[in-house]
Protein backbone atom coordinates (compact mmCIF):
# COMPACT_ATOMS: atom_id res chain seq x y z
CA UNK A 1 0.00 0.00 0.00
CA UNK A 2 1.58 3.20 -1.20
CA UNK A 3 1.14 6.26 0.94
CA UNK A 4 0.14 9.42 -0.86
CA UNK A 5 2.77 12.13 -0.73
CA UNK A 6 2.03 14.97 1.60
CA UNK A 7 0.68 18.02 -0.14
CA UNK A 8 2.59 21.19 0.60
CA UNK A 9 1.10 24.60 0.00
CA UNK A 10 2.45 26.35 -3.07
CA UNK A 11 5.05 29.00 -2.51
CA UNK A 12 4.58 32.63 -3.49
CA UNK A 13 6.68 31.98 -6.59
CA UNK A 14 4.52 29.04 -7.64
CA UNK A 15 1.34 31.03 -6.94
CA UNK A 16 2.63 33.90 -9.05
CA UNK A 17 3.42 31.56 -11.97
CA UNK A 18 0.00 29.95 -11.65
CA UNK A 19 -1.68 33.34 -11.63
CA UNK A 20 0.25 34.41 -14.72
CA UNK A 21 -0.68 31.33 -16.70
CA UNK A 22 -4.29 30.92 -15.66
CA UNK A 23 -5.44 34.28 -14.35
CA UNK A 24 -6.27 32.83 -10.93
CA UNK A 25 -4.29 32.53 -7.74
CA UNK A 26 -3.60 29.02 -6.51
CA UNK A 27 -4.35 29.89 -2.94
CA UNK A 28 -5.85 32.94 -1.32
CA UNK A 29 -3.57 34.65 1.20
CA UNK A 30 -4.40 33.92 4.77
CA UNK A 31 -6.51 36.69 6.23
CA UNK A 32 -5.18 38.46 9.27
CA UNK A 33 -7.92 38.56 11.87
CA UNK A 34 -8.74 41.69 13.78
CA UNK A 35 -7.27 41.93 17.25
CA UNK A 36 -10.23 41.32 19.61
CA UNK A 37 -8.76 43.56 22.32
CA UNK A 38 -6.55 46.28 20.81
CA UNK A 39 -4.77 48.61 23.21
CA UNK A 40 -2.51 51.63 23.20
CA UNK A 41 -1.56 53.21 19.91
CA UNK A 42 -3.43 50.58 17.89
CA UNK A 43 -6.67 51.28 19.73
CA UNK A 44 -6.20 55.02 19.23
CA UNK A 45 -5.64 54.59 15.51
CA UNK A 46 -8.62 52.25 15.10
CA UNK A 47 -10.83 54.71 16.97
CA UNK A 48 -9.67 57.54 14.72
CA UNK A 49 -10.34 55.44 11.62
CA UNK A 50 -13.83 54.54 12.87
CA UNK A 51 -14.46 58.22 13.52
CA UNK A 52 -13.85 58.98 9.86
CA UNK A 53 -15.73 56.00 8.42
CA UNK A 54 -18.66 55.40 10.77
CA UNK A 55 -19.31 58.36 12.99
CA UNK A 56 -18.57 61.11 10.48
CA UNK A 57 -21.97 60.78 8.86
CA UNK A 58 -23.67 60.71 12.25
CA UNK A 59 -21.99 63.98 13.18
CA UNK A 60 -22.97 65.81 9.99
CA UNK A 61 -26.51 64.55 9.36
CA UNK A 62 -28.16 66.51 12.22
CA UNK A 63 -27.08 69.78 10.59
CA UNK A 64 -29.19 69.54 7.46
CA UNK A 65 -31.87 67.62 9.36
CA UNK A 66 -32.18 70.55 11.76
CA UNK A 67 -32.36 73.00 8.88
CA UNK A 68 -35.02 70.96 7.11
CA UNK A 69 -37.19 70.78 10.23
CA UNK A 70 -37.66 74.57 10.12
CA UNK A 71 -38.02 74.86 6.35
CA UNK A 72 -41.60 76.10 6.05
CA UNK A 73 -41.57 75.63 2.26
CA UNK A 74 -41.27 71.86 2.68
CA UNK A 75 -43.69 71.49 5.60
CA UNK A 76 -41.37 72.40 8.46
CA UNK A 77 -42.49 73.84 11.78
CA UNK A 78 -42.20 77.39 13.06
CA UNK A 79 -38.96 78.17 14.95
CA UNK A 80 -40.66 78.70 18.31
CA UNK A 81 -38.81 77.94 21.58
CA UNK A 82 -40.99 74.87 22.21
CA UNK A 83 -40.28 73.49 18.71
CA UNK A 84 -36.55 74.20 19.00
CA UNK A 85 -36.34 72.38 22.33
CA UNK A 86 -38.43 69.50 21.00
CA UNK A 87 -36.41 68.95 17.82
CA UNK A 88 -33.09 69.25 19.64
CA UNK A 89 -34.30 66.75 22.22
CA UNK A 90 -35.32 64.26 19.51
CA UNK A 91 -31.97 64.64 17.75
CA UNK A 92 -29.98 64.27 20.96
CA UNK A 93 -31.76 61.17 22.17
CA UNK A 94 -31.87 59.61 18.71
CA UNK A 95 -28.09 59.95 18.41
CA UNK A 96 -27.61 58.64 21.93
CA UNK A 97 -29.73 55.56 21.27
CA UNK A 98 -28.20 54.85 17.86
CA UNK A 99 -24.57 55.18 19.01
CA UNK A 100 -24.78 53.86 22.57
CA UNK A 101 -27.37 51.11 22.13
CA UNK A 102 -27.44 50.09 18.47
CA UNK A 103 -23.74 50.37 17.65
CA UNK A 104 -21.96 49.71 20.94
CA UNK A 105 -24.26 47.10 22.48
CA UNK A 106 -25.30 45.21 19.35
CA UNK A 107 -23.57 45.99 16.05
CA UNK A 108 -19.99 46.12 17.36
CA UNK A 109 -20.49 42.93 19.36
CA UNK A 110 -21.69 40.93 16.36
CA UNK A 111 -19.01 40.37 13.74
CA UNK A 112 -18.10 37.70 11.23
CA UNK A 113 -14.34 37.18 11.68
CA UNK A 114 -13.82 40.89 12.10
CA UNK A 115 -16.19 41.89 9.27
CA UNK A 116 -19.41 43.77 9.92
CA UNK A 117 -22.39 44.97 7.95
CA UNK A 118 -25.73 43.44 7.08
CA UNK A 119 -24.34 40.87 4.61
CA UNK A 120 -21.60 39.67 6.98
CA UNK A 121 -24.10 39.30 9.82
CA UNK A 122 -26.49 37.39 7.56
CA UNK A 123 -23.67 35.02 6.60
CA UNK A 124 -22.93 34.55 10.29
CA UNK A 125 -26.55 33.62 10.96
CA UNK A 126 -26.58 31.21 8.04
CA UNK A 127 -23.54 29.44 9.45
CA UNK A 128 -25.44 28.77 12.67
CA UNK A 129 -28.69 27.80 11.02
CA UNK A 130 -28.68 24.90 8.60
CA UNK A 131 -31.21 25.03 5.81
CA UNK A 132 -32.61 21.64 6.75
CA UNK A 133 -33.32 22.76 10.31
CA UNK A 134 -36.04 25.27 9.54
CA UNK A 135 -36.60 26.29 5.93
CA UNK A 136 -39.13 28.98 6.87
CA UNK A 137 -36.72 30.68 9.28
CA UNK A 138 -33.93 30.37 6.74
CA UNK A 139 -36.08 32.05 4.09
CA UNK A 140 -37.01 34.80 6.53
CA UNK A 141 -33.35 35.49 7.29
CA UNK A 142 -32.53 35.66 3.59
CA UNK A 143 -35.42 38.06 3.00
CA UNK A 144 -34.29 40.26 5.89
CA UNK A 145 -30.74 40.21 4.55
CA UNK A 146 -31.89 41.28 1.08
CA UNK A 147 -34.06 44.01 2.58
CA UNK A 148 -31.16 45.26 4.68
CA UNK A 149 -28.84 45.17 1.66
CA UNK A 150 -31.36 47.23 -0.32
CA UNK A 151 -31.45 49.80 2.48
CA UNK A 152 -27.64 49.80 2.56
CA UNK A 153 -27.35 50.46 -1.17
CA UNK A 154 -30.05 53.13 -1.01
CA UNK A 155 -28.32 54.85 1.88
CA UNK A 156 -24.99 54.62 0.08
CA UNK A 157 -26.44 56.45 -2.92
CA UNK A 158 -28.56 59.09 -1.16
CA UNK A 159 -26.47 60.00 1.90
CA UNK A 160 -23.29 61.23 0.12
CA UNK A 161 -25.32 63.41 -2.25
CA UNK A 162 -27.42 64.90 0.54
CA UNK A 163 -24.40 65.46 2.80
CA UNK A 164 -22.29 67.16 0.13
CA UNK A 165 -25.15 69.29 -1.17
CA UNK A 166 -26.05 70.27 2.39
CA UNK A 167 -22.47 71.42 2.95
CA UNK A 168 -22.13 73.23 -0.38
CA UNK A 169 -25.42 75.07 0.17
CA UNK A 170 -23.58 77.12 2.78
CA UNK A 171 -22.00 78.99 -0.14
CA UNK A 172 -25.40 80.58 -0.74
CA UNK A 173 -25.06 82.42 2.55
CA UNK A 174 -21.45 83.48 2.05
CA UNK A 175 -21.88 84.51 -1.59
CA UNK A 176 -25.35 84.21 -3.18
CA UNK A 177 -23.89 85.09 -6.59
CA UNK A 178 -22.23 81.66 -6.89
CA UNK A 179 -25.32 79.70 -5.90
CA UNK A 180 -25.68 78.26 -9.41
CA UNK A 181 -22.25 76.65 -9.06
CA UNK A 182 -23.31 74.54 -6.07
CA UNK A 183 -24.37 71.41 -7.92
CA UNK A 184 -21.33 71.30 -10.27
CA UNK A 185 -19.04 71.64 -7.24
CA UNK A 186 -20.98 68.87 -5.47
CA UNK A 187 -20.63 66.59 -8.53
CA UNK A 188 -16.85 67.11 -8.63
CA UNK A 189 -16.52 66.44 -4.89
CA UNK A 190 -18.65 63.29 -5.07
CA UNK A 191 -16.70 62.02 -8.09
CA UNK A 192 -13.44 62.52 -6.21
CA UNK A 193 -14.79 60.84 -3.07
CA UNK A 194 -15.99 57.74 -4.90
CA UNK A 195 -12.72 57.51 -6.82
CA UNK A 196 -10.79 57.70 -3.56
CA UNK A 197 -13.08 55.15 -1.90
CA UNK A 198 -11.90 52.50 -4.35
CA UNK A 199 -8.59 52.38 -2.44
CA UNK A 200 -10.34 50.78 0.54
CA UNK A 201 -12.07 51.70 3.76
CA UNK A 202 -8.82 51.73 5.72
CA UNK A 203 -7.31 54.52 3.64
CA UNK A 204 -10.57 56.48 3.68
CA UNK A 205 -10.62 56.28 7.47
CA UNK A 206 -6.96 57.34 7.73
CA UNK A 207 -7.71 60.51 5.76
CA UNK A 208 -11.16 61.40 7.09
CA UNK A 209 -10.43 60.42 10.70
CA UNK A 210 -8.25 63.48 11.44
CA UNK A 211 -10.64 65.65 9.39
CA UNK A 212 -13.65 64.54 11.43
CA UNK A 213 -11.68 64.94 14.65
CA UNK A 214 -11.02 68.57 13.69
CA UNK A 215 -14.67 68.93 12.69
CA UNK A 216 -16.05 67.58 15.95
CA UNK A 217 -13.57 69.65 17.92
CA UNK A 218 -14.60 72.81 16.07
CA UNK A 219 -18.35 72.36 16.47
CA UNK A 220 -17.75 71.30 20.09
CA UNK A 221 -15.96 74.55 20.88
CA UNK A 222 -18.59 76.60 19.03
CA UNK A 223 -21.32 74.71 20.87
CA UNK A 224 -19.79 75.42 24.27
CA UNK A 225 -19.56 79.14 23.39
CA UNK A 226 -23.23 79.26 22.36
CA UNK A 227 -24.33 77.31 25.44
CA UNK A 228 -22.49 79.83 27.60
CA UNK A 229 -24.42 82.60 25.87
CA UNK A 230 -27.79 80.82 26.16
CA UNK A 231 -27.62 78.11 28.87
CA UNK A 232 -31.39 77.58 28.74
CA UNK A 233 -30.83 75.47 25.62
CA UNK A 234 -29.75 72.65 27.95
CA UNK A 235 -33.43 72.13 28.66
CA UNK A 236 -33.49 70.23 25.36
CA UNK A 237 -31.58 67.39 27.05
CA UNK A 238 -34.82 66.42 28.76
CA UNK A 239 -36.64 63.72 26.78
CA UNK A 240 -39.93 65.29 27.85
CA UNK A 241 -39.58 68.10 25.27
CA UNK A 242 -38.98 65.62 22.48
CA UNK A 243 -41.92 63.47 23.54
CA UNK A 244 -44.23 66.48 23.74
CA UNK A 245 -43.10 67.71 20.31
CA UNK A 246 -43.67 64.26 18.85
CA UNK A 247 -47.17 64.02 20.32
CA UNK A 248 -48.08 67.51 19.09
CA UNK A 249 -46.67 67.15 15.58
CA UNK A 250 -46.39 63.41 15.01
Secondary structure by P-SEA (a helix, b strand, c coil): cccccccccccaaaaaaaaaacccccccccccccccccccaaaaaaaaaaaaccccccccaaaaaaaaaaccccccccccaaaaaaaaaaaaaaaaaaaccccccccccccccccccaaaaaaaaaaaccccccaaaaaaaaaaaaaaaaaaaaaaacaaaaaaaaaaccccccccccccaaaaaaaaaaaaaaaaacccaaaaaaaaaaaaaaaaaaaaaaaaaaaaacccccccccaaaaaaaaaacc
